[in-house]
Amino acid sequence: MNKILEIQNIGKTFTNEETNIKNEVLRDVTFTINENEFVVIFGPGQCGKSTLLNILAGLIPPTVGTAYVKGKEIKKPGPDRAVVFQNIMLFPWLTTLGNVEYSMKIRGWEKAKRRVEAQKYIDLVGLHGFENAYPVKLSGGMKQRVGIARAYCTKPDVMLMDEPFGALDAQTRYLMQDEVIRISNTEKRSVVFVTNNIEEAIYLADRIIVMTESPSTVLREVKIDLPRPRNHMNHEFLLLRKEISAMVNRTR
């Protein structure tokens, strides 16, 4: 398999400028992500998962170590990576269509071409008929679909998803998990998905990067060989849940 992302000995320490107190969040994090692989970064809350994702997005620099996308060092955001955040970050003054086509608009795509492309991804995420709806008229799950469509529209090599369903109710969360798998099967991309929900991690992942508590490092990589669609009550699913939960608890 071709490597898309390489994370080499990443460490991150934040320093309070007033007190000079240092907070080491990540320590010696190393792993790789392959082409078209769905990788979940799983660990306890506040262990630095989102910090790691922000480093991969180029939003913050590591204190030590290096991350690469397709062999190029990550120093800033780029069109090869798209981010879907937990907090739904849509422009409230734009419609669904306006939000999805925004990145193409600022890159100078002609109107007719970007409308066709945006419509493709609106249809892909199941929002046909809501093209002219403003975010205030959309449910939480629908807003997150808009965010996913907008991210795919940038044609990234890697989708970075930071607990995108954390703010949704349980029923909508299960629905969106199925939708992400369906979309990933249709529109092939490498996906890095952050969660602290063990069932979500096992349900979605080809491979789980299990992190320790902060200062966080890679505890273990777990390959998930369960066929899809997966059943939360399947015996093998429950065994994996028990194994990974015990693994994390032993580090506390």
N, C-alpha and C positions, 0 to 999 in steps of 0.2 A: 504493500500500500504506500501511496505517496504521502509524505508528511505535510500537513498544512500549517500547524502551529507547533513550535518548539519552545518549551519553557525551561530555562536552564538556571538553576540555583537562585531563584528569585527570593529576595527578602525585602520587606518593607517595614520601616520604622517611622512613626509620626512623632514629631517633637513639638511640645507646647511652647510657643514662642515666649510666653510670659513667665512660665515657671521653669522652662528648660527640661521638663520631665519628658522622658522618652517612652513611647509605647510601641513595642515590637509586635507587629501583627502577623507577618509572614516570615518564615525562616527556611531557607534552602529548599524551595519548592521546585521540583523537576518532574516533567512528564511531557509526552508528545500527543498530538491529536492528528488523526489521519483523514484523508480525503473521504467525504461523505459519511463520516462517523458521528454518531450522536453520543456525546460524552456529558455525563452529569457530574458536577462538582458538588459533593455532599459532605456536610459536616454540621456540628452544632451551631446554634445562633451566635453571632458576633465573633466568629472564628476567622474572619478575613476573606470569606468567599467572594463577596462583592468587591473588596479591594483588589483581589486578584483579577477579577473580570475587568475592572476599570483599568488595570495595567495592560491587559490584553487589548482593550479598546484604544489604548493610547491616551487616556484621559488623565492619568497620573503616572509619574515615572517610578520604577522600582528604586529602592535604596541601593541594593546590590543585585547582581544577576542580569540576565538578558532574556527577552522574549522575541521570537521571530515569527513572521507570517510568510510562508512560501520562501524561506531563506533570507528575508529582509528584516533587519532589526526594527522592532516597533518603537517608535519615538513619539508618535502623534496619531490622532485619528486618521483613518483613510477609508476609501470606498471599498477596500477588500474586506472590511469588517463592518457589520451593522449590529446595533444594540437595541434590544427590547427591554425596557426597564419595568420594575414592579410598579412604580408610580406611573400611571398612564399619562404620557406626555404628548398630548395632541394640541394643536393650535385651535382654541375655541372659536375663533372667527372664521375658520375654514371648514368646509363640508368634508364628508368622507373622501370624496374625489380629490378635493383640494389638499387634504393632508397626505393622501397616498402619493400624489404626483409631485409633492413639494420638492423632493430632492432632485428630481429630473428638471423641474422648472428652474432651480437656481443653477443647474449645470448647463442651462441654455437650450434644452430640448425644445423643438417646435411644438406648438400646442397640440396639433392633431396626433403626432407620434406619441407624446407623453400620455394623452388621454387613452389611447389604445392600450398602452402598456399598463397604466394604472387600472383600467377596467379588467385586464387579465387577472391581476392580483386581488382585486375586489371580489371577482367571481370565485377565485381560488379559495378565499377565506370565508365564503358563504355570505357575502353582504350585498349580493345583487338586489337592487331595488332600494338600497339605502345610500346611493351615491350622493344625493343632495341633502342628506341629513347632517345637522350639526352635532358635535359631540354631546351637547346637553340633552339631546333627544335619544341618545344611545345608552344601552345598558353597559355595565362594567365589562362583561364578556365581549360585547360588540366593539367597545372602545379598544380592547386589547387586540381584537382581530384587525382593526384599522392599523394599530401599531405594527403588527406582524406583517401586514400587506405593505406598509410603507418601508419596512426594513428590507423585505425581499425585493422591492422595486429598485433598490440601489445596486442589485446584482452582486452581492458580496460573495466572497469565498467562504466566509465564516459568519454564522449567526451567533451572537452572544446574547444570552437571555438570562436576565438577573431576577430570579424569582417572579416571573411574569404573572403567575396566577395566585400569588400570596394574598392579594387583597380581595379575591373573589370568594363567593360562598361555595360550599362544598360541592353542590350539584353542578354549578357552572365550571368549577375547577376540573371535575372529572370530564366534563364535556370538552373543555379546552385542551386537556391532555390528549384526548382522541383526535381532536382537530390538528394539533401540532404533529402527531404521527402521520396523519393523512397528508398534510401539507408537505412534510419532509419526504414522504414517499413519492410525491408528485414533483416537487421542486428540489432536486438533490442539492444539498449543501452540507458542509460540516457544521455541527451545532454544539455549542458549549452552553450548558443549561445549569444554572445555580439553584439549589434548593436545600432546605433543611428538613424536608419531608421524605422519609425513607420509602414510603409506598410510591410516591411520585417518581423518585429516583429509579426504583426497580422497574416501574411500569414503562418508563421512557427510554432508558439508557441501553446502548450497546456496551458501554463500559462506564463504571462509576469510579471516580477519583475520591476516595474517602480521606477527609482531612481531620487532623487532630484539633483540639482546642487551641486557642491563641496562646503563645505565638505558633501559628499553624504551619504544619508541614504535611506532606503526603504520608498517610498512615499505610494505605494499601490501595492497589488498583484491582477492581473486581469486574471481570468480564461477565456479562449477562447473556446467557445462551438460550433463554426462554423464547419459544416461538411467539409471534404476534398474530392476532391480538392476545394480550395477556389478561389473566384473571387474577384479581387481588386475593381470591380465596384458594387459588391453586396451591397444592402441597409444596411444590418446588418454590413458588413465590414466597410462601410463608417461611420456608426454611431459610431462604436468602435474607428475608427481613430479620429473622432471629439472629442469623450469623453476623450481619452487618451492624445491627443494634448492639449486640454483645461486644463487638470489636470496638465500637466508639465508646461504649460505657467503660471499658477496661482502661481507657486512656484518661478518664476523669479523676 
